[in-house]
Amino acid sequence: MAGFHKPFIGAIAPLEVSKTTQVGRALFVITLLTNPAQRSLDPMLVASLRNAWGGGSAVWLAPDEVAEFQVEKIPENRWHVWAECQAMGVDLVVQPATGQRKKMLLADMDSTLIQQECVDELADEAGVGPQVAEITARAMDGEIAFEAALRERVGLLRGLPISVIGEVLRNRITYTPGGATLVATMKASGGYAALVSGGFTAFTESVAEWLGFDEHRANTLLSTDGKLTGSVAEPILGRDAKVSALHEITGRLGIDTGDVIAVGDGANDLGMLELAGTGVALHAKPSVAAQCDVRINHGDLTALLYLQGYSRNEFVADSG
């Protein structure tokens, strides 16, 4: 930490908290945030970076947790500083200041809205957990094609009673903190929320309803006589289908893809993350995060609100 602060010590000045920026022509906004359970953002760090990068007044969106300020250009040492901040438990994001607040949320489900991979949980119940988990990890890391990997994993579930799905939902699935607040706050501001998953409709239906999404799309597990057949309905919803969903939904709503904030963690999310106005790699696989400019490794899903400039006192409490 000392090595990080040393280059900026001479530039530290009293921290501004006014909403008015000192940079009239600011083109980019810098956001610094920490885990909301810890709220350990150091005001001196914010002040150091603001002054070193010639930024405007710092705005605290949440005390001790999130601050933002504007700059005229992307700092040349952005990724070096990002790495230093990561070591301190701080996420640093640089994005255009214009169009910061979005009109639509597009979200992945597994390991994003929820903290598990549903197919892995089903496989564990079927006694093939380690084998399926290994395939899942490789697919999410982009090592093998998503569609082929899904067919292989579902094939190993053949004969599993469909009643197990309800058991997994009740006993194994936990929600990523901040999801319901994210959806409720964006919808209260007129936004639209869509869940588009490479997982299964048997899960997205429940997750979408619980979190308040307007619609959901996923793959369909096929069954007969109360048991899974080991097949999934074609065509499989993978990377290309997520991109198509983004185009289709924004077209239907009459908005631009730049009006969307998308979030995901796996290789099959990269297409929609690249296309959206703000694509967030949330606790993503390293190979996936490396291809994204917006990486959240310490914050939860409320980070997506802070990235849009919402302050904590603007959050809408979820009804769940």
N, C-alpha and C positions, 0 to 999 in steps of 0.2 A: 504493500500500500504506500509506503514511504517513497518508493521509486516512482510511483505514479504521480504523487502530488508535487514532487520536487520541481518539475519544469514549470509549474503553474503558480508556485508560492508567491512570486513577485507580482503576479497579476491579480491576486485576490482582492476584491473590494466588497463593501457591505452588500449583502444580497437584497436585490429588489424583489418585491412581491406584487407590484402593480400589474394589472391586466394590460396596460398600455406598453407596447413594445418600444424600445429605443431605436429600433432599426426600421425606418419607415418603408424600406423596399424589401423587407424580408421575404425570401422565397422558400425557405425550408424551416421546419420546426423540429427541434431536438427534444425527445422525451426520454427521461430517466425514471425508471421505476424498479421497485423491489417487491419481494414476496409480501402480500398484504398481511400475512400472519406474523411478520417480523417488523415491518415498517422501519427499516434501518437506513433510509437514504440520508446521507450526510450533506447538510447545507453547504459545507465547505467544498465538497466535490462539485456540486451544482455551480457554485460561484466560480470555482477554478475554470471549469469548462466554458462557462458563459463568457468569462473575460478573455480566456485564451483564444476562443473562436470568434470574438467580436460580436457576441450575441446581445439580444435585447433583454428586457427585464424578465426575470424568472417568475413564472406563475406556478404556485403550488396547487395542484389539482386534488391532492390528498396530503394532509400533514405527515411529514416524515416518510412518505411512501412514494409519491409521484410529483415530479416537477417538469415543466417544459419551458423552452425559450426559443426565440426565432433567430435565424442567421441568414446571411445573404447568399452563401454558397456552401456546398457540402465540404466539410473539413477534409483536407488531404490525408490526415492521420486517423481518419474515422475508425478503421478496423483495428488499428493498433490500440486505440483508446477503448474500443468496444471490448477487446480481449482483456484489458486491464480491469474494466468495469465488471466483466463476468467473474473475475477472480474475487471481486468484492461483493458478489451477490446482487449486482445491479444490471438490469437490461437497458441498453441504449439503442434508440431507434431514430433514424433520420428519414424524414419524408417531406414531400411538398406541403407547404403551408396552405395552399389553396385547395378547396374541396376536401378538407380534412374530415368533415362529418359526412357519413355515408347514409344512403337511403335503403340499403339492403344488406343483410347478413347471409352468407352462404357458408355452411359449416359441415365438416366431416363429423362422423360420430365416434367410431372406435378410437380409443386413446386420445380423443380430443374433447368431445362433450361428455364422454364417460371414460373411466380410467382403465378399462379392459378392452380386449379384443374378443368380441362375442364368439367368433368361431373357435377361438382357443378355449373358451370356457365350456362350450358344448363338447369339444374334443376331450377335455378333461373328464367330463361326465361319461363319455363313451370309452374311456380307457386308452385314448391315443393322444393324450395331451402333449407330451414332449415332441412327438413327431410332427404334429400340426403346428405347434408353436415355432418350431425351427423353420418350417416353410413360411409361416406368417412373417417372421423376422426378415427373412431373405426377400420376400415380396415387398414389404414396406420399405426396405432399404434400396429397392430398385435392382436387386441382383437377378431376379427372375420375373417374367411377365406376370402381371397381376391376374389376368384372366385364367391362364393355365394353372397358376397357383391356387386360385379359388376352386376350380374344378377338382383339383387333386385333394384339397382339404375337405371339401364337402363329400367327396367320394368315401372318405374315411369315416363319415358320420352315418353311413348307411345302416338302417335298422334301429337307430336311436328313436325312442318314443318322442313324439312332438310335445308331450306334456313336460319334457325336460326343459323346454324353452321357457315356460312360465317359472319353473324352479330357479333357473339361472337368473332371470330377471329379478326375482324376489330376493335371492340369497347371495348372488355373486356380483351384481352390477352396482357400482358406485359412481356418482356424478362428479365431474370435475368442478371444483368450487368456482362460483361466479357465473355459471351458465344461465341460470334462470334470470338473474339480475341483468345480464347482457341482453337477453332477448326482450325482457319486459321494458327495459329502458329504451332500446331502439324502437320498439313498437309504439311506445308512448310518444315518441318523437315523429311518428308517421312512417317508420321503417317497416320493411318486410323481412321475414325470417324463413329461410329454406334450409332444410337438412338434406344433404345429398351424400349418401354413404355407399361404399363398396361392400357393406355388410348386408344385413337381411331385414326385410320389411317386418318380420316378426318382432324385431327389436326396435326399429326406427319408429314404428307406430306408437309404442309406449313412450319412448324417449321424447319424441316430438310433442306428444300430448302433455307430458309432465313439464317440459321446459317452455311450452307455449309457442312452438313453431307454427307458421302458417301452412306449411306443406312439408312432405318428406318423400324421398325417393331412395330406393335400395334394391337389392336383389331378392328374389323370391325362392325360398327353399321349397322343393317339391316333396310331397308326402302321399302315402297311400295306406289305408287301413291303420291310421294313427301312428305311422312310423315314417321317418325320413327315407327317401329312396336313394339318397347319395348323389342326387343331381340338383342343379339349380336352373331356373328358367333362363332361357336365352332371349335376347342378347344380354351378356353380363354388363352390369354398370361398373365401369372402371374409369381410368383416367379420361379417355375421350368423352365418355358419357357425362362426366362431371362438367367438362368444358361445354358440351352441348346444352346441358341443363342451365348453365350460367347464361348462355346466349338466349335460350328459349324464355327463361323467366324474366330476364331484363327486358327482352323484346315485348313480352306480354304486359309488363308493368309500364312500358314507355320510358325506361331510364337507360343510362349508358353503363357499360361494364365498369367504367371508372367510378360509378356511384356505389360500387360494391366493396364490402370488406369481407374477405374469405379467410377461413382458418382451417388448418389441417396439419398432419404430422408425417404422412407417408409419401412415398414416391408417386402413388396414384393421385395425389392431391396437387402435384406441381403444376399441372396445366391450368387449373382454376386459380391457383395462387399467383401465377404469372399474369393471367388475364385480368384479374380483379384490380380495382383501383388501389387497394391495399391488400396484399396477400401475406398473411401471418403464419409463420412456421411456429407452432406452439409445442414446446417440449418435443421437438421433432427429432427424427433420426439424423445423426450427424451429416450423412451424405445428402439428406434433403435440406437441412438448414443451410448448408454451404451454398446452395443454389438460390437462397432467398435473402433479400435485403432486410426484411423485417423478421427478427427472431426473438421470441419470448421464451426464455429458459427458466426464469425465476418467478414471474407473475402468473396469475391464474387467468381465467377467461374475462375478468373485468378489465384486464390490460387492453382489450379491444375497445373498450369505452374510453379509456384514458388516451389511447392513440387517436381517437376522434375528438379529443379536447373536452370531453365530459369531465366535470369535477365530481368528487364523491357525493357532494350534497345534491347533485342532479340525478343520482341513481334512483331508479324505481324499484322498490322492494318487490321480490317475486311473491306470488300468492301461494307457492308450495311450501 
